[in-house]
């Protein structure tokens, strides 16, 4: 009598698990940073992380250390303590990926150079100072001027420009760097409404291209309109995060104290944001 063979079960190997990818480092990581001038602290124990590309407003009263924060990140102000990394690296290792627009008041506008030459300075980080810009570099610089509405002023001496035109020129220089993160110190100061709209249209294009832009900004009424994240600063980071969560009357009061005029303007901005959502 024959026995019925037992069915065999085929061995099916399990699919190999894909190796875990390491998490990308934060775009910007500031840890325990203190900056002091003449032994007087200007920034104190600042901790801030920007995890992914964003358009970020740096907000705070005069003397809060906003410009110093940018300079500390860039290595232009010495740290009394703490560390800064950009894309997980020391700033010195990724400087070519960083663009900077300083305050207009810090620039010598009488220097004998024209608008195109200023913008071409933005390409030297990749060329090195001993190589002359090529025709392609000049074409790229002109394209950057076109993006900020300044192509017709390429041959103009920078001291002959209006405040808004000077600011647009420095924005074009930052664009010419082809950076991945931009720091802009009060790019709206002293410009007309048309220039302000043009600047923020440019910032939105940078953000759409995956760039990170941090902007020192004073007009609290436009913060909800312009920025997806904010940093409220008064020597320390009072609050940071998405604008809808961090830009609140309570946090503004903690940042500005009893400056009621500013708070009233900010409160109106928050109310307007609530109506539009």
RODO-2510 file (C-alpha; in nm, 4 decimals, decimal comma):
residues 277
     n   res          X          Y          Z
     1     x     0,0000     0,0000     0,0000
     2     x     0,1546     0,3188    -0,1110
     3     x     0,1747     0,6190     0,1167
     4     x     0,0623     0,9599    -0,0060
     5     x     0,3606     1,1915    -0,0345
     6     x     0,3458     1,4908     0,1910
     7     x     0,3310     1,8175     0,0023
     8     x     0,6475     2,0152     0,0206
     9     x     0,6530     2,3822     0,0981
    10     x     0,8812     2,5869    -0,1229
    11     x     1,1227     2,8143     0,0634
    12     x     1,0676     3,1747    -0,0363
    13     x     1,3439     3,4016     0,0925
    14     x     1,2294     3,7261     0,2531
    15     x     1,3057     4,0401     0,0625
    16     x     1,6190     4,2008     0,1880
    17     x     1,5455     4,5051     0,3941
    18     x     1,6661     4,8294     0,2462
    19     x     1,9416     4,9806     0,4577
    20     x     1,8322     5,2724     0,6699
    21     x     1,9381     5,6042     0,5249
    22     x     2,1015     5,8408     0,7720
    23     x     1,8917     6,1451     0,8491
    24     x     2,0026     6,4605     0,6715
    25     x     2,1743     6,7052     0,9078
    26     x     1,9926     7,0298     0,9893
    27     x     2,0354     7,3175     0,7477
    28     x     2,1494     7,5305     1,0431
    29     x     2,2305     7,4239     1,3977
    30     x     2,3305     7,6815     1,6607
    31     x     2,4164     7,5394     2,0012
    32     x     2,4839     7,7323     2,3228
    33     x     2,6200     8,0386     2,1400
    34     x     2,7250     8,3393     2,3419
    35     x     2,8789     8,6533     2,1888
    36     x     3,0179     8,9391     2,3967
    37     x     3,1644     9,2760     2,3026
    38     x     3,4014     9,4265     2,5601
    39     x     3,2854     9,1565     2,8050
    40     x     2,9235     9,2636     2,7667
    41     x     2,7027     8,9793     2,6331
    42     x     2,5120     9,0597     2,3158
    43     x     2,3832     8,7056     2,2620
    44     x     2,3434     8,4636     2,5494
    45     x     2,3095     8,0827     2,5312
    46     x     2,1411     8,0844     2,1918
    47     x     2,0080     7,7498     2,0706
    48     x     1,8391     7,7332     1,7325
    49     x     1,7864     7,4624     1,4732
    50     x     1,6483     7,5050     1,1218
    51     x     1,5884     7,1445     1,0244
    52     x     1,4949     7,1860     0,6587
    53     x     1,4733     7,4585     0,3899
    54     x     1,2517     7,7472     0,4955
    55     x     1,1938     8,1209     0,4685
    56     x     1,2700     8,2463     0,8201
    57     x     1,2218     8,5894     0,9732
    58     x     1,4497     8,6990     1,2580
    59     x     1,2453     8,9390     1,4708
    60     x     1,3304     9,1454     1,7786
    61     x     1,3795     9,4969     1,9169
    62     x     1,6792     9,7177     1,8443
    63     x     1,9840     9,5911     2,0280
    64     x     1,8448     9,2379     2,0539
    65     x     2,1456     9,0868     1,8725
    66     x     1,9811     9,0037     1,5385
    67     x     2,2685     9,1262     1,3211
    68     x     2,5178     8,9784     1,5656
    69     x     2,3482     8,6404     1,5317
    70     x     2,4035     8,6422     1,1558
    71     x     2,7647     8,7551     1,1967
    72     x     2,8248     8,4852     1,4579
    73     x     2,6971     8,2190     1,2181
    74     x     2,9194     8,3517     0,9391
    75     x     3,2267     8,3715     1,1578
    76     x     3,2326     8,7516     1,1442
    77     x     3,1776     8,7847     1,5210
    78     x     3,3873     8,5739     1,7607
    79     x     3,2029     8,3246     1,9804
    80     x     3,2612     8,3372     2,3531
    81     x     3,1118     7,9884     2,3663
    82     x     2,9092     7,7443     2,1605
    83     x     2,9250     7,6087     1,8093
    84     x     2,7550     7,6535     1,4732
    85     x     2,7156     7,4062     1,1890
    86     x     2,5629     7,4542     0,8458
    87     x     2,4520     7,1385     0,6640
    88     x     2,6257     6,9472     0,9416
    89     x     2,9659     7,1062     0,8789
    90     x     3,1638     7,3961     1,0250
    91     x     3,0964     7,7151     0,8324
    92     x     3,4543     7,7232     0,7046
    93     x     3,3901     7,3970     0,5175
    94     x     3,0702     7,5090     0,3422
    95     x     3,1305     7,8796     0,2855
    96     x     3,0635     7,8474    -0,0877
    97     x     2,7108     7,7324    -0,0089
    98     x     2,6372     8,0475     0,1938
    99     x     2,5143     8,3825     0,0607
   100     x     2,5149     8,7052     0,2635
   101     x     2,3442     9,0423     0,2161
   102     x     2,4798     9,2890     0,4758
   103     x     2,3124     9,6042     0,6020
   104     x     2,3398     9,8846     0,3493
   105     x     2,4951    10,1147     0,6097
   106     x     2,7962     9,8840     0,6404
   107     x     2,8973     9,9213     0,2728
   108     x     3,1305    10,1864     0,1274
   109     x     2,9100    10,3086    -0,1561
   110     x     3,1771    10,5531    -0,2780
   111     x     3,4071    10,2694    -0,3787
   112     x     3,4805    10,3115    -0,7539
   113     x     3,3049    10,0033    -0,8877
   114     x     2,9997     9,9584    -1,1053
   115     x     2,6923     9,7450    -1,0503
   116     x     2,8033     9,4546    -1,2694
   117     x     3,1407     9,4368    -1,0930
   118     x     2,9650     9,4147    -0,7553
   119     x     2,7530     9,1234    -0,8751
   120     x     3,0567     8,9486    -1,0245
   121     x     3,2080     8,9471    -0,6746
   122     x     2,9530     8,6781    -0,6022
   123     x     3,1205     8,4319    -0,8389
   124     x     3,4720     8,4668    -0,6973
   125     x     3,3982     8,2196    -0,4193
   126     x     3,3842     7,9470    -0,6808
   127     x     3,6505     8,0879    -0,9139
   128     x     3,9127     8,1904    -0,6626
   129     x     4,0495     8,5434    -0,6530
   130     x     4,3192     8,4880    -0,9152
   131     x     4,0930     8,3733    -1,1990
   132     x     3,9104     8,6237    -1,4129
   133     x     3,5352     8,5772    -1,4663
   134     x     3,4518     8,4164    -1,7993
   135     x     3,1934     8,5286    -2,0518
   136     x     2,9578     8,2730    -1,8980
   137     x     3,0147     8,4242    -1,5524
   138     x     2,9353     8,7708    -1,6838
   139     x     2,6217     8,6381    -1,8529
   140     x     2,5155     8,4787    -1,5238
   141     x     2,5778     8,8053    -1,3353
   142     x     2,3636     8,9922    -1,5872
   143     x     2,0921     8,7308    -1,5467
   144     x     2,1003     8,7861    -1,1690
   145     x     2,0628     9,1603    -1,2279
   146     x     1,7692     9,0876    -1,4559
   147     x     1,6045     8,8861    -1,1796
   148     x     1,6097     9,1871    -0,9462
   149     x     1,5187     9,4432    -1,2130
   150     x     1,8644     9,6024    -1,2320
   151     x     2,0010     9,4901    -1,5704
   152     x     1,9710     9,8432    -1,7134
   153     x     2,2020     9,9730    -1,4383
   154     x     2,4903     9,7300    -1,4957
   155     x     2,7375    10,0067    -1,5867
   156     x     2,6225    10,2523    -1,3171
   157     x     2,8594    10,3386    -1,0316
   158     x     2,7113    10,2013    -0,7093
   159     x     2,7227    10,5372    -0,5327
   160     x     2,4827    10,6778    -0,7930
   161     x     2,2074    10,4317    -0,7030
   162     x     1,9085    10,4904    -0,4790
   163     x     1,8797    10,2940    -0,1556
   164     x     1,6408    10,0437    -0,3104
   165     x     1,8659     9,9984    -0,6145
   166     x     2,1680     9,9415    -0,3924
   167     x     1,9795     9,6751    -0,2021
   168     x     1,8723     9,5017    -0,5228
   169     x     2,2356     9,5028    -0,6398
   170     x     2,3472     9,3203    -0,3268
   171     x     2,0656     9,0715    -0,3668
   172     x     2,1896     9,0047    -0,7197
   173     x     2,5416     8,9502    -0,5838
   174     x     2,4046     8,6931    -0,3380
   175     x     2,2169     8,5200    -0,6206
   176     x     2,5375     8,5050    -0,8237
   177     x     2,6925     8,2901    -0,5515
   178     x     2,4468     8,0081    -0,6296
   179     x     2,4223     7,9491    -0,2545
   180     x     2,2009     7,7021    -0,0702
   181     x     2,1427     7,9181     0,2380
   182     x     2,1168     8,2983     0,2466
   183     x     2,1497     8,5390     0,5391
   184     x     2,0028     8,8849     0,4777
   185     x     2,0430     9,1672     0,7278
   186     x     1,7513     9,4087     0,6974
   187     x     1,7113     9,3951     0,3178
   188     x     1,3875     9,5957     0,3527
   189     x     1,5387     9,8883     0,5426
   190     x     1,4858    10,2182     0,3622
   191     x     1,3385    10,0727     0,0436
   192     x     1,0153    10,1672    -0,1275
   193     x     0,7082     9,9444    -0,1422
   194     x     0,7827     9,8298    -0,4975
   195     x     1,1346     9,7187    -0,4012
   196     x     1,0013     9,5380    -0,0947
   197     x     0,7521     9,3423    -0,3054
   198     x     1,0211     9,2606    -0,5623
   199     x     1,2613     9,1420    -0,2935
   200     x     1,0115     8,9107    -0,1314
   201     x     0,9012     8,7739    -0,4672
   202     x     1,2662     8,6811    -0,5178
   203     x     1,2871     8,5218    -0,1735
   204     x     0,9815     8,3124    -0,2494
   205     x     1,1460     8,1917    -0,5706
   206     x     1,4568     8,0942    -0,3755
   207     x     1,2435     7,9046    -0,1260
   208     x     1,0586     7,7278    -0,4083
   209     x     1,3990     7,6186    -0,5425
   210     x     1,4785     7,4472    -0,2110
   211     x     1,6921     7,7227    -0,0621
   212     x     1,6890     7,8462     0,2976
   213     x     1,6687     8,2212     0,3610
   214     x     1,7031     8,3888     0,7014
   215     x     1,6045     8,7561     0,7041
   216     x     1,6390     9,0173     0,9779
   217     x     1,3087     9,2019     0,9522
   218     x     1,1483     9,4898     1,1430
   219     x     0,7973     9,5349     1,0054
   220     x     0,5882     9,3148     1,2324
   221     x     0,2750     9,3759     1,0243
   222     x     0,4165     9,1833     0,7278
   223     x     0,5701     8,8916     0,9188
   224     x     0,2726     8,6533     0,8761
   225     x     0,2557     8,7399     0,5065
   226     x     0,6244     8,6878     0,4284
   227     x     0,7656     8,4144     0,6556
   228     x     0,6784     8,0515     0,7162
   229     x     0,9015     8,0381     1,0244
   230     x     1,0152     8,3022     1,2730
   231     x     1,2823     8,3447     1,5367
   232     x     1,1890     8,5896     1,8124
   233     x     1,5138     8,7147     1,9629
   234     x     1,6093     8,9390     2,2511
   235     x     1,9644     8,8369     2,3432
   236     x     1,8206     8,4865     2,3810
   237     x     1,5790     8,2980     2,1582
   238     x     1,2388     8,3776     2,3085
   239     x     1,0487     8,1554     2,0643
   240     x     1,1021     7,9936     1,7276
   241     x     0,9129     7,7722     1,4886
   242     x     0,6291     7,7939     1,2359
   243     x     0,4895     8,1450     1,2198
   244     x     0,1370     8,0328     1,3087
   245     x     0,2672     7,8881     1,6361
   246     x     0,5494     8,1207     1,7394
   247     x     0,4294     8,4632     1,6214
   248     x     0,1747     8,5211     1,8956
   249     x     0,0913     8,8251     2,1101
   250     x     0,2218     8,6428     2,4175
   251     x     0,5606     8,5709     2,2587
   252     x     0,5805     8,9218     2,1167
   253     x     0,5208     9,0677     2,4607
   254     x     0,7993     8,8476     2,6007
   255     x     1,0268     8,9712     2,3203
   256     x     0,9453     9,3425     2,3137
   257     x     0,8314     9,4061     2,6699
   258     x     0,6050     9,7073     2,7134
   259     x     0,6560     9,8624     2,3692
   260     x     0,2853     9,8927     2,3114
   261     x     0,2990    10,0595     1,9710
   262     x     0,4876     9,7684     1,8248
   263     x     0,2651     9,5192     2,0006
   264     x    -0,0489     9,6838     1,8689
   265     x     0,0857     9,6600     1,5134
   266     x     0,1874     9,3008     1,5676
   267     x    -0,1479     9,2140     1,7215
   268     x    -0,3242     9,3513     1,4183
   269     x    -0,1011     9,1396     1,1957
   270     x    -0,1926     8,8299     1,3957
   271     x    -0,5626     8,9133     1,3722
   272     x    -0,5379     8,9677     0,9990
   273     x    -0,3657     8,6316     0,9618
   274     x    -0,6466     8,4653     1,1552
   275     x    -0,9105     8,6145     0,9272
   276     x    -0,7318     8,4888     0,6150
   277     x    -0,6978     8,1278     0,7382
***
